Structure formats: C-alpha cells, structure tokens
C-alpha cells in the first residue's frame, strides 16, 4: 500500500514467521530480507507470538536495525507490554522499549456500535439497529471479542435458517458468559514485579523504598478491584500488612489514575494480562 508516496506494509507475526520458514526451506533468505527492507512503514501485529521463536527474533532484530538506521517507521502491536513477553530476547525488548509505547483501550459504546455495523456488513449478515445498540452496550471487550460474538450469532442464525430476534440474542449471550481467567495472588505479584523490574521478594518486605511502594500499591489495587479480594486477605498475603494500609493504598492508586496518564496506561496493560 502507498500513502503520500510512502510504501506501507502490514502483516501478522504468524505470516512473518511462516514467510521466513518458507524462505529458509527454499534457500531464498535474501528474497525475504529484500521484501521487508523496502518499505517505509512496516506494521507487524501480535508480536507476542514471537515468544520462544528465536530464529524469527534474530531476523526481526536485523530487520529492525536496518529500517531504523534508514529512518523508516516501524509499528508493532501486542496484547501485553514488551517487557512482559516471555522468551523474548533482551536486545529486542530494549529496542521496543526505546520507542513510544501506547496503550489502546477497549472501544467506547459508539465505536463498538460502528465496528459491529461494519463487521456485520463485511460478513453480509444483516443486523438491526436495536441489536447493534444492545451488543455495543453488552460487549465491553476488544474488537476481537466483538467479532467472536458476531461469529457465534451468525452460526446460530445459519443453524436456525433465519435471523435471531433480540430476545434470542440476549438469552444466547447470557448463557455464554466469558470465563474469568483464574489468576493466583502469587501470579499477580510476580507479574507486577517483573513489569516494574524489581525483585519479587521486596513486595513482601517492610521496605519503604519508592521503587517498591508503587508496585506494591498497584498489586493491592488490582487484587481488590479486579478480583474482589478483601482488604484483610490482601494484607495477609502481602507480608501481614494491616487492612487499613491496604485500604489507603487502593484509594491512593484510585485517585492517582485520575491525573496520571502514564500510571493509567501501566495499570491497563497489567489488567489486560489478568482478564
């Protein structure tokens, strides 16, 4: 695709990896390199799937350097912060972190309605405004979740040989709840500690170091807001702290995110891992 004289190319991590494998199997690695190095803007989706694929990561590293050195633009998307992608080489994490990291929140009601309408047209599956408004209000997740629900409704319609009524869709969605991810307190602590690059044990200690206090308070906030754990239970799991300390920490984070955009992005990135 060309935009204002610029060559723009979009691909998924899966396609990128498969093309590299095919190029190596057919002994055409240079063809692969030349293809990706000719673009002015390269967009690769879902880079978390490069986890553990070290040959692909090596090629991506050299491609990144080439494009960067030639003042090209590179855009990567992921469902988690680069620092939290397991089995990703540190040199890649370093390059990803050097760029601008932006958290893209779930779409609002109006945007979800527009997406549902566009997707239904794409699927050639007519959906009434009443159904669109209901789905936009009900589905609070990301675009993939919206697409998934539409696919399920489409399948049900095809099975019945007719368009589903709003009441049928309500019943269908009600009986198909999204399972909540089961995450232990230890997993939350470990993940947040890794996110802020601190020793996990420090979370439990009595230290008042600034670099530890913030992650500890965020852990308390997430355990309370996302998983509904009681204040005393949170305090007990985090080194035997008093429940009033936990309450104060949760309130502080709740107030801070109103004015701290970076903190809000960090917490949204962590939330996306646990939900």
SVG drawing of the C-alpha trace seen along z (x, -y; Angstrom):
<svg xmlns="http://www.w3.org/2000/svg" viewBox="-37 -15 59 41">
<polyline fill="none" stroke="black" stroke-width="0.4" points="0.0,0.0 1.2,-3.5 0.4,-6.6 1.7,-10.0 4.5,-8.3 5.4,-6.0 5.3,-2.3 3.3,-0.8 3.1,2.9 1.0,4.7 1.4,8.3 0.8,10.6 3.5,12.2 2.3,15.6 2.6,14.7 6.0,13.1 7.3,16.2 5.8,18.5 7.4,16.5 10.8,16.7 10.4,20.5 9.5,20.9 12.4,18.7 14.8,20.8 13.4,24.0 13.6,22.9 17.1,21.4 15.8,17.9 16.6,15.9 17.8,12.9 14.4,12.6 12.7,12.5 15.2,9.8 14.7,7.6 11.0,7.8 10.7,6.4 13.5,3.9 12.0,2.0 9.1,0.5 8.9,-3.0 6.4,-1.9 6.3,1.7 3.4,2.8 3.5,6.2 0.6,7.4 0.6,9.6 4.4,9.7 3.8,11.6 3.6,14.8 7.4,14.4 7.9,15.7 10.3,18.6 10.9,18.3 14.5,17.3 15.4,17.7 12.5,15.4 13.5,13.0 17.1,12.9 15.8,11.9 13.4,9.4 16.3,7.8 18.4,7.3 15.3,6.1 14.6,3.6 18.1,2.3 18.1,1.9 14.8,0.0 15.7,-2.2 19.1,-3.1 17.4,-4.1 14.9,-6.3 12.0,-4.0 8.9,-3.7 8.2,-0.5 4.9,0.2 4.3,3.3 1.2,4.3 0.9,6.7 -1.6,7.8 0.9,7.1 3.8,4.7 7.1,5.8 8.7,6.2 6.2,8.9 6.6,11.1 8.1,14.3 11.2,15.8 11.8,12.6 15.4,11.6 16.6,8.7 18.0,6.9 14.5,6.8 12.9,5.8 15.4,2.9 14.6,1.7 10.8,2.0 11.0,0.1 13.1,-2.7 10.1,-3.6 6.8,-5.1 4.5,-2.6 0.8,-3.4 -2.0,-1.6 -5.1,-1.3 -8.1,-0.9 -11.2,1.0 -13.6,-1.0 -16.4,-3.0 -20.1,-2.3 -20.3,-4.5 -17.1,-2.9 -18.3,0.6 -21.6,-0.1 -19.8,-1.3 -17.5,1.7 -20.5,4.1 -22.2,2.4 -19.1,2.6 -18.4,6.2 -22.0,7.3 -21.7,5.7 -18.4,7.5 -20.0,10.8 -23.0,10.0 -25.1,10.6 -27.9,8.0 -28.2,6.8 -30.9,4.4 -30.0,1.1 -31.7,2.5 -29.4,5.5 -26.4,3.3 -27.1,1.0 -27.7,3.9 -24.4,5.7 -22.5,2.4 -23.7,1.9 -23.2,5.5 -19.9,6.4 -17.3,4.4 -14.2,6.2 -11.9,5.5 -12.6,5.8 -11.7,9.5 -14.3,10.2 -16.9,8.3 -16.0,10.2 -16.2,13.5 -19.7,12.8 -20.9,11.8 -19.5,15.1 -21.3,17.1 -24.6,15.2 -24.1,15.8 -23.6,19.5 -26.7,19.7 -28.7,17.9 -27.4,20.2 -28.3,23.2 -31.9,21.9 -32.1,20.7 -33.3,17.2 -32.2,14.0 -32.2,14.2 -34.5,12.0 -33.2,9.6 -34.6,11.7 -32.9,14.8 -29.6,12.9 -30.0,11.7 -30.6,15.3 -27.7,16.6 -25.2,14.1 -26.5,14.6 -25.9,18.3 -22.4,17.9 -20.5,15.9 -16.9,15.1 -14.9,17.2 -12.9,15.2 -9.2,16.0 -8.1,17.8 -5.0,16.0 -3.4,16.6 -2.2,13.8 1.4,15.0 1.0,14.7 -0.3,11.1 2.7,10.3 5.2,12.0 3.8,10.3 3.7,6.8 7.3,7.2 8.5,8.3 6.7,5.3 8.5,2.8 11.7,4.8 12.1,5.3 12.8,8.4 9.5,10.1 10.6,10.7 10.8,6.9 7.0,6.8 6.6,8.8 9.3,7.0 8.8,4.0 11.0,1.7 9.7,-1.8 11.7,-2.3 9.8,-4.4 10.5,-1.9 8.8,0.8 6.0,-1.1 4.3,-1.9 4.2,1.7 3.1,3.0 0.2,0.5 -0.7,1.4 -0.8,5.1 -3.2,4.3 -5.4,2.2 -5.5,4.9 -6.3,7.7 -9.1,5.6 -10.6,4.1 -10.2,7.0 -10.6,10.0 -12.6,8.6 -10.3,9.9 -11.0,8.4 -8.6,5.8 -7.5,8.1 -6.9,11.0 -4.7,8.8 -2.8,7.5 -2.2,11.1 -0.9,12.3 1.5,9.3 3.5,9.9 0.9,9.5 0.1,5.8 -2.8,4.1 -6.0,3.9 -6.0,0.1 -2.7,-0.1 -4.3,1.8 -7.3,-0.5 -5.1,-3.5 -3.0,-2.1 -6.1,-1.2 -7.6,-4.7 -4.2,-6.3 -4.0,-4.4 -7.7,-5.1 -7.1,-8.8 -3.7,-8.9 -5.0,-7.3 -7.4,-10.2 -4.5,-12.6 -1.6,-10.3 -2.0,-9.2 1.2,-7.0 0.0,-5.2 -3.4,-4.6 -1.7,-3.0 0.5,-0.8 -2.5,0.5 -4.5,1.1 -1.6,3.1 -1.4,5.2 -5.2,5.6 -5.1,7.0 -2.9,9.8 -5.2,10.8 -8.6,10.6"/>
</svg>
